[in-house]
Amino acid sequence: MLRRIRDLDERLHARIEGSMHERGIFYPWWIPTTSSVGQLLCVVIALAQRGAITSPEPVTLAVLLILVSPLVHFILDIWLPWWLDAAATLAAAALLMSVPIDAGIDMAPALLALISAEAVARDGVRAGGVVGIVAAGIIVVVDTTVGIGSVGVYLLEVLLGVVVGAMLWWQMRALAAERRARETAWDQATTAERERIAREIHDLVAHSLSISLLQVTGARHTLRDVSDASGPDEVAEAVAEVDAALSDAEQVGRRAMADIRRTVSAMAAGPAERHSLPGAGDIAALVREMTGAGLAVEYDEQGDPAQLPAATGLGLYRITQESLSNVARHGGEQPVARVRLTVGGTGARLLITNPLPAGRVRDDGPGSGLAGMQARAEQLGATLRAGPDDGSWVVDLRLGPGSRSAGGVELPCGRSLWKAVPGER
C-alpha cells in the first residue's frame, strides 16, 4: 500500500514538472503546489473568519473560483491564459473582502499576495505587474466602499508577493540560461568527440587498406613472374611469396577490424580496456611496416622523439600514417616516399615528400584525409602545408616557436637511420 502511494506521488510530481517544462517553466513541483494549497487555505481561513463554513453563504463560491484553474489543468490538461487564471482568484478575493470581518487581520488580501507572486513567477514581470496593480486596486476600492482597515498592511502584502515572484522569475531565467549553456557545451563536446573518433577510424582504415593494397599489388606482380619461372623451384618460391603477401594482408585486415571494434565499443559502452596510443617514437616502426608491405620509404630522424608530449607524438604519428597511406594510394605503380622527423629544443618538424606520377597532379578528391591532418595540426598549434611542389607532393608540419610565421626557422634534417629500397621485403 505504501509503495502504491509512493509511486502515485512520484507520478504526480513528474506530471506537474513535465507540464511546467512544456511551457518553459523550470520550477520544482512543490513551488506551484505550495501556491495552490496556500490559496486554498487562505480561502478556507477567510471563510472561517466570516462564519461561512458551517452556514454556507454566497462568499462560499470563492472556493469554486479558486479551484477552477487547477481542475481544468489536471482534468483537461489545459493551461488557462494568465489573465483568466488570475481573474478567477482576484474575483474570489474581492468576493470575500466584500464581507468585512469584525476584527483582526483578514486572510482574504493574502490571497491577492499569493496570486501576484504566482503571476510574476510564472508569466513574467509584466503580466505579474498587471495582476499586482489590479490586486492593489481591489484593496483600495473595497476599503473605500465597505471599509476593511489595515490597508497599508494589505498593500504591503501584495508588494511583497510581487517581489518574491520577481525573485523566483529571475532565478528561473538564470537556470534556463545555464541549461542552454550546458546543452550548447554538450553539443560542442559531442561534435568534437565524434570528429575525433571519425579521424581515428579514418586513419585506421586508410592505413590498413593501404598496406593491404600494397601486399595485393606485390602478390599480383609475383604471379606474373610465375609464368616466366624456369623450373618447379622458382614456381614454388613465387607461390610462397604470394602466400606470404596475402597472409600479411589478411593479418593487417584482422588487426584493423579489431581496432575498429574496440574504438566503436568504447564509444557505445563507455570505459573499456585501456590501450597505449602510438607516439612519435613509433614512426620508425610505422615506416618499417609500410616498407614490409612494399612501399619504398627513406626515413631520417634527428633528436629524441620521446621528449615530445604524448598528444604531440600521437598527432605526428597520425599525420605520418595518413601521408604514407596517401602515397600508397596515389603514388603510382612504384611509390617512393621520404620521411624526415626533427626534434629539437625549439620545436619539431615533420617533412614527408613523394614524387608525383608523371603527367598528372595528385587529386585526393572529396576525402577527409587532408582535413583530418589539418585539424590535428591546429590542435597541436602547428602549421601544416600539404600540396604539390616542384613535381612532388609535400606534407610539411612545423611545431614550436615561430611556427605560425611564414618565415619560420627551418630545422635541419638529420642522419639517415635506415633506408628501404623498392622491392625490399
FINU-704234 format. One record per residue (C-alpha): residue in one letter; x, y, z; residue number from 1. Coordinates in pm, whole numbers, plus 50000, padded with zeros to 5 digits. Layout:
BEGIN
+--------+-------+-------+-------+-----+
: residu :     X :     Y :     Z : num :
+--------+-------+-------+-------+-----+
:      a :     X :     Y :     Z : NUM :
...
+--------+-------+-------+-------+-----+
END
This chain:
BEGIN
+--------+-------+-------+-------+-----+
: residu :     X :     Y :     Z : num :
+--------+-------+-------+-------+-----+
:      m : 50000 : 50000 : 50000 :   1 :
:      l : 50277 : 50240 : 50093 :   2 :
:      r : 50459 : 50154 : 49772 :   3 :
:      r : 50149 : 50237 : 49564 :   4 :
:      i : 50111 : 50568 : 49741 :   5 :
:      r : 50479 : 50646 : 49681 :   6 :
:      d : 50451 : 50555 : 49312 :   7 :
:      l : 50139 : 50771 : 49275 :   8 :
:      d : 50315 : 51058 : 49446 :   9 :
:      e : 50616 : 51030 : 49214 :  10 :
:      r : 50394 : 51018 : 48905 :  11 :
:      l : 50205 : 51325 : 49025 :  12 :
:      h : 50529 : 51514 : 49083 :  13 :
:      a : 50660 : 51412 : 48741 :  14 :
:      r : 50338 : 51525 : 48575 :  15 :
:      i : 50348 : 51864 : 48743 :  16 :
:      e : 50710 : 51930 : 48650 :  17 :
:      g : 50667 : 51788 : 48299 :  18 :
:      s : 50367 : 52010 : 48237 :  19 :
:      m : 50560 : 52316 : 48351 :  20 :
:      h : 50866 : 52226 : 48145 :  21 :
:      e : 50649 : 52210 : 47833 :  22 :
:      r : 50570 : 52576 : 47892 :  23 :
:      g : 50933 : 52662 : 47965 :  24 :
:      i : 50876 : 52693 : 48341 :  25 :
:      f : 51160 : 52527 : 48533 :  26 :
:      y : 51042 : 52508 : 48893 :  27 :
:      p : 51034 : 52205 : 49124 :  28 :
:      w : 50691 : 52055 : 49177 :  29 :
:      w : 50649 : 52191 : 49529 :  30 :
:      i : 50652 : 52560 : 49424 :  31 :
:      p : 50325 : 52557 : 49224 :  32 :
:      t : 50179 : 52309 : 49474 :  33 :
:      t : 50259 : 52544 : 49762 :  34 :
:      s : 50094 : 52833 : 49578 :  35 :
:      s : 49774 : 52638 : 49504 :  36 :
:      v : 49748 : 52491 : 49855 :  37 :
:      g : 49825 : 52830 : 50008 :  38 :
:      q : 49548 : 52998 : 49810 :  39 :
:      l : 49300 : 52729 : 49914 :  40 :
:      l : 49399 : 52768 : 50282 :  41 :
:      c : 49361 : 53144 : 50260 :  42 :
:      v : 49006 : 53100 : 50129 :  43 :
:      v : 48916 : 52845 : 50398 :  44 :
:      i : 49052 : 53067 : 50677 :  45 :
:      a : 48881 : 53373 : 50530 :  46 :
:      l : 48552 : 53184 : 50518 :  47 :
:      a : 48601 : 53073 : 50878 :  48 :
:      q : 48661 : 53435 : 50979 :  49 :
:      r : 48324 : 53518 : 50825 :  50 :
:      g : 48144 : 53217 : 50969 :  51 :
:      a : 48064 : 53089 : 50620 :  52 :
:      i : 48189 : 52735 : 50662 :  53 :
:      t : 47918 : 52593 : 50887 :  54 :
:      s : 47645 : 52801 : 50725 :  55 :
:      p : 47716 : 52844 : 50352 :  56 :
:      e : 47674 : 53191 : 50212 :  57 :
:      p : 47737 : 53350 : 49868 :  58 :
:      v : 48102 : 53409 : 49960 :  59 :
:      t : 48147 : 53031 : 49970 :  60 :
:      l : 48161 : 53047 : 49590 :  61 :
:      a : 48518 : 53171 : 49638 :  62 :
:      v : 48623 : 52808 : 49686 :  63 :
:      l : 48496 : 52717 : 49339 :  64 :
:      l : 48669 : 53018 : 49183 :  65 :
:      i : 49000 : 52912 : 49339 :  66 :
:      l : 48963 : 52552 : 49216 :  67 :
:      v : 48877 : 52641 : 48854 :  68 :
:      s : 49235 : 52665 : 48724 :  69 :
:      p : 49377 : 52351 : 48900 :  70 :
:      l : 49079 : 52137 : 48798 :  71 :
:      v : 49092 : 52249 : 48433 :  72 :
:      h : 49463 : 52181 : 48424 :  73 :
:      f : 49462 : 51836 : 48588 :  74 :
:      i : 49140 : 51704 : 48435 :  75 :
:      l : 49158 : 51854 : 48085 :  76 :
:      d : 49535 : 51911 : 48073 :  77 :
:      i : 49476 : 52269 : 47955 :  78 :
:      w : 49658 : 52580 : 48070 :  79 :
:      l : 49424 : 52875 : 48112 :  80 :
:      p : 49553 : 53214 : 47989 :  81 :
:      w : 49732 : 53402 : 48265 :  82 :
:      w : 49474 : 53676 : 48275 :  83 :
:      l : 49182 : 53430 : 48305 :  84 :
:      d : 49359 : 53229 : 48575 :  85 :
:      a : 49436 : 53545 : 48772 :  86 :
:      a : 49085 : 53685 : 48718 :  87 :
:      a : 48925 : 53387 : 48896 :  88 :
:      t : 49147 : 53431 : 49202 :  89 :
:      l : 49107 : 53810 : 49203 :  90 :
:      a : 48729 : 53768 : 49188 :  91 :
:      a : 48739 : 53521 : 49479 :  92 :
:      a : 48941 : 53767 : 49689 :  93 :
:      a : 48708 : 54057 : 49601 :  94 :
:      l : 48405 : 53845 : 49689 :  95 :
:      l : 48549 : 53758 : 50030 :  96 :
:      m : 48663 : 54113 : 50107 :  97 :
:      s : 48316 : 54250 : 50023 :  98 :
:      v : 48211 : 54092 : 50353 :  99 :
:      p : 48444 : 54252 : 50606 : 100 :
:      i : 48537 : 54079 : 50930 : 101 :
:      d : 48471 : 54230 : 51272 : 102 :
:      a : 48831 : 54243 : 51396 : 103 :
:      g : 49184 : 54115 : 51327 : 104 :
:      i : 49390 : 54065 : 51014 : 105 :
:      d : 49183 : 53943 : 50722 : 106 :
:      m : 49328 : 53648 : 50525 : 107 :
:      a : 49144 : 53738 : 50205 : 108 :
:      p : 49403 : 54002 : 50099 : 109 :
:      a : 49676 : 53737 : 50147 : 110 :
:      l : 49510 : 53561 : 49854 : 111 :
:      l : 49592 : 53868 : 49643 : 112 :
:      a : 49957 : 53850 : 49751 : 113 :
:      l : 49981 : 53482 : 49652 : 114 :
:      i : 49824 : 53529 : 49309 : 115 :
:      s : 50051 : 53830 : 49243 : 116 :
:      a : 50359 : 53624 : 49333 : 117 :
:      e : 50240 : 53331 : 49120 : 118 :
:      a : 50167 : 53551 : 48818 : 119 :
:      v : 50511 : 53715 : 48827 : 120 :
:      a : 50697 : 53386 : 48887 : 121 :
:      r : 50508 : 53202 : 48613 : 122 :
:      d : 50430 : 53461 : 48344 : 123 :
:      g : 50690 : 53732 : 48394 : 124 :
:      v : 50723 : 54074 : 48548 : 125 :
:      r : 50493 : 54244 : 48301 : 126 :
:      a : 50197 : 54009 : 48347 : 127 :
:      g : 50261 : 53983 : 48722 : 128 :
:      g : 50284 : 54360 : 48749 : 129 :
:      v : 49939 : 54393 : 48593 : 130 :
:      v : 49798 : 54141 : 48841 : 131 :
:      g : 49967 : 54322 : 49130 : 132 :
:      i : 49823 : 54659 : 49024 : 133 :
:      v : 49472 : 54511 : 48993 : 134 :
:      a : 49512 : 54346 : 49335 : 135 :
:      a : 49613 : 54678 : 49492 : 136 :
:      g : 49319 : 54846 : 49319 : 137 :
:      i : 49080 : 54589 : 49466 : 138 :
:      i : 49209 : 54662 : 49816 : 139 :
:      v : 49167 : 55035 : 49770 : 140 :
:      v : 48820 : 55005 : 49616 : 141 :
:      v : 48690 : 54765 : 49883 : 142 :
:      d : 48828 : 54986 : 50160 : 143 :
:      t : 48659 : 55288 : 50004 : 144 :
:      t : 48322 : 55116 : 49970 : 145 :
:      v : 48284 : 54888 : 50271 : 146 :
:      g : 48592 : 54969 : 50479 : 147 :
:      i : 48834 : 54694 : 50572 : 148 :
:      g : 49104 : 54873 : 50773 : 149 :
:      s : 49480 : 54796 : 50779 : 150 :
:      v : 49502 : 54898 : 50411 : 151 :
:      g : 49875 : 54966 : 50439 : 152 :
:      v : 49941 : 54612 : 50567 : 153 :
:      y : 49741 : 54455 : 50285 : 154 :
:      l : 49912 : 54667 : 50018 : 155 :
:      l : 50248 : 54569 : 50168 : 156 :
:      e : 50146 : 54204 : 50139 : 157 :
:      v : 50075 : 54247 : 49767 : 158 :
:      l : 50406 : 54429 : 49715 : 159 :
:      l : 50590 : 54150 : 49899 : 160 :
:      g : 50420 : 53893 : 49678 : 161 :
:      v : 50532 : 54076 : 49364 : 162 :
:      v : 50891 : 54095 : 49495 : 163 :
:      v : 50902 : 53724 : 49584 : 164 :
:      g : 50759 : 53633 : 49245 : 165 :
:      a : 51018 : 53851 : 49069 : 166 :
:      m : 51298 : 53678 : 49261 : 167 :
:      l : 51169 : 53338 : 49152 : 168 :
:      w : 51128 : 53462 : 48794 : 169 :
:      w : 51485 : 53588 : 48765 : 170 :
:      q : 51614 : 53272 : 48929 : 171 :
:      m : 51426 : 53063 : 48675 : 172 :
:      r : 51565 : 53270 : 48387 : 173 :
:      a : 51918 : 53221 : 48520 : 174 :
:      l : 51854 : 52846 : 48549 : 175 :
:      a : 51719 : 52831 : 48193 : 176 :
:      a : 52023 : 53022 : 48063 : 177 :
:      e : 52256 : 52783 : 48246 : 178 :
:      r : 52076 : 52484 : 48099 : 179 :
:      r : 52104 : 52627 : 47750 : 180 :
:      a : 52475 : 52690 : 47806 : 181 :
:      r : 52523 : 52333 : 47926 : 182 :
:      e : 52333 : 52195 : 47626 : 183 :
:      t : 52547 : 52405 : 47392 : 184 :
:      a : 52866 : 52290 : 47563 : 185 :
:      w : 52745 : 51929 : 47549 : 186 :
:      d : 52666 : 51958 : 47178 : 187 :
:      q : 53007 : 52109 : 47110 : 188 :
:      a : 53184 : 51841 : 47313 : 189 :
:      t : 52983 : 51568 : 47140 : 190 :
:      t : 53064 : 51708 : 46796 : 191 :
:      a : 53433 : 51735 : 46882 : 192 :
:      e : 53439 : 51377 : 47012 : 193 :
:      r : 53261 : 51248 : 46702 : 194 :
:      e : 53512 : 51426 : 46481 : 195 :
:      r : 53799 : 51281 : 46683 : 196 :
:      i : 53659 : 50928 : 46660 : 197 :
:      a : 53592 : 50976 : 46288 : 198 :
:      r : 53956 : 51080 : 46235 : 199 :
:      e : 54082 : 50781 : 46434 : 200 :
:      i : 53868 : 50535 : 46238 : 201 :
:      h : 53961 : 50704 : 45910 : 202 :
:      d : 54331 : 50675 : 45992 : 203 :
:      l : 54296 : 50311 : 46093 : 204 :
:      v : 54100 : 50216 : 45782 : 205 :
:      a : 54314 : 50418 : 45541 : 206 :
:      h : 54639 : 50279 : 45683 : 207 :
:      s : 54519 : 49920 : 45685 : 208 :
:      l : 54377 : 49939 : 45335 : 209 :
:      s : 54696 : 50096 : 45203 : 210 :
:      i : 54909 : 49816 : 45345 : 211 :
:      s : 54667 : 49555 : 45217 : 212 :
:      l : 54671 : 49712 : 44869 : 213 :
:      l : 55049 : 49713 : 44868 : 214 :
:      q : 55052 : 49346 : 44968 : 215 :
:      v : 54796 : 49257 : 44699 : 216 :
:      t : 54991 : 49456 : 44439 : 217 :
:      g : 55309 : 49272 : 44532 : 218 :
:      a : 55127 : 48939 : 44508 : 219 :
:      r : 54988 : 49034 : 44166 : 220 :
:      h : 55336 : 49122 : 44038 : 221 :
:      t : 55473 : 48796 : 44176 : 222 :
:      l : 55202 : 48598 : 43997 : 223 :
:      r : 55320 : 48750 : 43669 : 224 :
:      d : 55662 : 48606 : 43739 : 225 :
:      v : 55520 : 48257 : 43779 : 226 :
:      s : 55465 : 48228 : 43403 : 227 :
:      d : 55831 : 48319 : 43346 : 228 :
:      a : 55962 : 48069 : 43600 : 229 :
:      s : 56213 : 47825 : 43459 : 230 :
:      g : 56151 : 47540 : 43699 : 231 :
:      p : 55945 : 47398 : 43984 : 232 :
:      d : 56171 : 47562 : 44245 : 233 :
:      e : 56113 : 47912 : 44109 : 234 :
:      v : 55738 : 47845 : 44084 : 235 :
:      a : 55729 : 47725 : 44446 : 236 :
:      e : 55928 : 48032 : 44557 : 237 :
:      a : 55690 : 48266 : 44372 : 238 :
:      v : 55386 : 48092 : 44518 : 239 :
:      a : 55539 : 48118 : 44866 : 240 :
:      e : 55588 : 48493 : 44819 : 241 :
:      v : 55228 : 48532 : 44704 : 242 :
:      d : 55107 : 48334 : 45004 : 243 :
:      a : 55316 : 48545 : 45242 : 244 :
:      a : 55190 : 48870 : 45091 : 245 :
:      l : 54826 : 48764 : 45113 : 246 :
:      s : 54880 : 48635 : 45468 : 247 :
:      d : 55024 : 48972 : 45569 : 248 :
:      a : 54726 : 49148 : 45408 : 249 :
:      e : 54488 : 48920 : 45598 : 250 :
:      q : 54662 : 48992 : 45930 : 251 :
:      v : 54651 : 49365 : 45870 : 252 :
:      g : 54280 : 49346 : 45790 : 253 :
:      r : 54203 : 49144 : 46102 : 254 :
:      r : 54405 : 49383 : 46318 : 255 :
:      a : 54221 : 49681 : 46167 : 256 :
:      m : 53883 : 49519 : 46233 : 257 :
:      a : 53983 : 49457 : 46595 : 258 :
:      d : 54094 : 49819 : 46637 : 259 :
:      i : 53771 : 49949 : 46485 : 260 :
:      r : 53558 : 49722 : 46704 : 261 :
:      r : 53749 : 49837 : 47011 : 262 :
:      t : 53702 : 50203 : 46918 : 263 :
:      v : 53330 : 50165 : 46846 : 264 :
:      s : 53275 : 49957 : 47161 : 265 :
:      a : 53444 : 50220 : 47374 : 266 :
:      m : 53217 : 50484 : 47218 : 267 :
:      a : 52899 : 50278 : 47269 : 268 :
:      a : 52964 : 50108 : 47603 : 269 :
:      g : 53175 : 50364 : 47789 : 270 :
:      p : 53512 : 50291 : 47955 : 271 :
:      a : 53681 : 49979 : 47830 : 272 :
:      e : 54023 : 49821 : 47840 : 273 :
:      r : 54296 : 50082 : 47807 : 274 :
:      h : 54546 : 50058 : 47523 : 275 :
:      s : 54853 : 50273 : 47479 : 276 :
:      l : 54836 : 50508 : 47183 : 277 :
:      p : 55126 : 50540 : 46939 : 278 :
:      g : 55363 : 50835 : 46958 : 279 :
:      a : 55644 : 50999 : 46765 : 280 :
:      g : 55880 : 50722 : 46876 : 281 :
:      d : 55665 : 50470 : 46687 : 282 :
:      i : 55702 : 50643 : 46349 : 283 :
:      a : 56010 : 50429 : 46270 : 284 :
:      a : 55807 : 50111 : 46330 : 285 :
:      l : 55528 : 50253 : 46112 : 286 :
:      v : 55776 : 50313 : 45830 : 287 :
:      r : 55912 : 49962 : 45866 : 288 :
:      e : 55559 : 49823 : 45844 : 289 :
:      m : 55490 : 50019 : 45526 : 290 :
:      t : 55823 : 49907 : 45382 : 291 :
:      g : 55744 : 49546 : 45461 : 292 :
:      a : 55426 : 49588 : 45259 : 293 :
:      g : 55623 : 49706 : 44954 : 294 :
:      l : 55637 : 50087 : 44985 : 295 :
:      a : 55986 : 50231 : 44937 : 296 :
:      v : 56047 : 50474 : 45224 : 297 :
:      e : 56357 : 50670 : 45326 : 298 :
:      y : 56345 : 50774 : 45691 : 299 :
:      d : 56561 : 51040 : 45856 : 300 :
:      e : 56539 : 51124 : 46224 : 301 :
:      q : 56720 : 51370 : 46448 : 302 :
:      g : 56670 : 51431 : 46817 : 303 :
:      d : 56472 : 51229 : 47067 : 304 :
:      p : 56102 : 51188 : 46972 : 305 :
:      a : 56032 : 51053 : 47320 : 306 :
:      q : 56075 : 51404 : 47466 : 307 :
:      l : 55759 : 51521 : 47289 : 308 :
:      p : 55431 : 51522 : 47484 : 309 :
:      a : 55202 : 51225 : 47426 : 310 :
:      a : 54938 : 51431 : 47242 : 311 :
:      t : 55202 : 51585 : 47013 : 312 :
:      g : 55358 : 51247 : 46941 : 313 :
:      l : 55017 : 51098 : 46857 : 314 :
:      g : 54943 : 51384 : 46618 : 315 :
:      l : 55276 : 51343 : 46438 : 316 :
:      y : 55224 : 50967 : 46415 : 317 :
:      r : 54873 : 51002 : 46269 : 318 :
:      i : 54982 : 51262 : 46015 : 319 :
:      t : 55268 : 51036 : 45905 : 320 :
:      q : 55032 : 50741 : 45887 : 321 :
:      e : 54781 : 50929 : 45672 : 322 :
:      s : 55055 : 51070 : 45448 : 323 :
:      l : 55212 : 50731 : 45379 : 324 :
:      s : 54866 : 50584 : 45315 : 325 :
:      n : 54807 : 50858 : 45060 : 326 :
:      v : 55142 : 50780 : 44898 : 327 :
:      a : 55044 : 50414 : 44869 : 328 :
:      r : 54711 : 50507 : 44709 : 329 :
:      h : 54823 : 50789 : 44481 : 330 :
:      g : 55194 : 50735 : 44428 : 331 :
:      g : 55170 : 50525 : 44110 : 332 :
:      e : 55296 : 50175 : 44033 : 333 :
:      q : 55617 : 50206 : 44239 : 334 :
:      p : 55557 : 50473 : 44503 : 335 :
:      v : 55852 : 50620 : 44689 : 336 :
:      a : 55838 : 50840 : 44999 : 337 :
:      r : 56083 : 51028 : 45219 : 338 :
:      v : 56004 : 51097 : 45584 : 339 :
:      r : 56214 : 51338 : 45789 : 340 :
:      l : 56147 : 51398 : 46159 : 341 :
:      t : 56350 : 51655 : 46351 : 342 :
:      v : 56301 : 51717 : 46722 : 343 :
:      g : 56496 : 51998 : 46886 : 344 :
:      g : 56482 : 52240 : 47174 : 345 :
:      t : 56287 : 52494 : 46969 : 346 :
:      g : 56025 : 52262 : 46828 : 347 :
:      a : 55976 : 51980 : 46581 : 348 :
:      r : 55938 : 51943 : 46208 : 349 :
:      l : 55786 : 51659 : 46008 : 350 :
:      l : 55853 : 51662 : 45633 : 351 :
:      i : 55709 : 51394 : 45404 : 352 :
:      t : 55761 : 51403 : 45027 : 353 :
:      n : 55694 : 51173 : 44737 : 354 :
:      p : 55738 : 51222 : 44362 : 355 :
:      l : 55413 : 51276 : 44173 : 356 :
:      p : 55345 : 51028 : 43893 : 357 :
:      a : 55447 : 51172 : 43558 : 358 :
:      g : 55177 : 51357 : 43367 : 359 :
:      r : 54934 : 51433 : 43645 : 360 :
:      v : 54887 : 51624 : 43968 : 361 :
:      r : 54761 : 51425 : 44261 : 362 :
:      d : 54394 : 51478 : 44344 : 363 :
:      d : 54270 : 51343 : 44677 : 364 :
:      g : 53909 : 51401 : 44582 : 365 :
:      p : 53647 : 51469 : 44848 : 366 :
:      g : 53812 : 51255 : 45116 : 367 :
:      s : 53872 : 51373 : 45472 : 368 :
:      g : 54241 : 51283 : 45497 : 369 :
:      l : 54386 : 51630 : 45441 : 370 :
:      a : 54112 : 51789 : 45651 : 371 :
:      g : 54191 : 51547 : 45933 : 372 :
:      m : 54562 : 51629 : 45915 : 373 :
:      q : 54483 : 52000 : 45922 : 374 :
:      a : 54259 : 51951 : 46226 : 375 :
:      r : 54533 : 51762 : 46408 : 376 :
:      a : 54786 : 52034 : 46324 : 377 :
:      e : 54552 : 52300 : 46463 : 378 :
:      q : 54509 : 52103 : 46784 : 379 :
:      l : 54888 : 52093 : 46821 : 380 :
:      g : 54922 : 52466 : 46747 : 381 :
:      a : 55138 : 52380 : 46446 : 382 :
:      t : 55141 : 52495 : 46085 : 383 :
:      l : 55078 : 52241 : 45810 : 384 :
:      r : 55139 : 52278 : 45438 : 385 :
:      a : 55024 : 51998 : 45208 : 386 :
:      g : 55028 : 52019 : 44831 : 387 :
:      p : 55232 : 51984 : 44511 : 388 :
:      d : 55574 : 52144 : 44499 : 389 :
:      d : 55815 : 52112 : 44204 : 390 :
:      g : 55695 : 51770 : 44089 : 391 :
:      s : 55650 : 51627 : 44437 : 392 :
:      w : 55373 : 51610 : 44690 : 393 :
:      v : 55489 : 51771 : 45014 : 394 :
:      v : 55347 : 51748 : 45366 : 395 :
:      d : 55536 : 51991 : 45589 : 396 :
:      l : 55440 : 52031 : 45955 : 397 :
:      r : 55623 : 52273 : 46183 : 398 :
:      l : 55571 : 52284 : 46557 : 399 :
:      g : 55726 : 52522 : 46805 : 400 :
:      p : 55819 : 52890 : 46850 : 401 :
:      g : 55774 : 53085 : 46527 : 402 :
:      s : 55585 : 52801 : 46364 : 403 :
:      r : 55291 : 53022 : 46269 : 404 :
:      s : 55501 : 53280 : 46088 : 405 :
:      a : 55557 : 53246 : 45717 : 406 :
:      g : 55932 : 53276 : 45759 : 407 :
:      g : 55966 : 53029 : 46043 : 408 :
:      v : 56303 : 52876 : 46122 : 409 :
:      e : 56365 : 52565 : 45917 : 410 :
:      l : 56505 : 52285 : 46130 : 411 :
:      p : 56787 : 52081 : 45979 : 412 :
:      c : 56737 : 51723 : 45872 : 413 :
:      g : 56947 : 51463 : 46046 : 414 :
:      r : 57125 : 51144 : 45966 : 415 :
:      s : 56954 : 50862 : 45780 : 416 :
:      l : 56880 : 50584 : 46025 : 417 :
:      w : 56791 : 50331 : 45761 : 418 :
:      k : 56669 : 50328 : 45404 : 419 :
:      a : 56429 : 50098 : 45224 : 420 :
:      v : 56466 : 50035 : 44853 : 421 :
:      p : 56187 : 49943 : 44611 : 422 :
:      g : 56102 : 49577 : 44624 : 423 :
:      e : 56277 : 49513 : 44955 : 424 :
:      r : 56079 : 49276 : 45175 : 425 :
+--------+-------+-------+-------+-----+
END
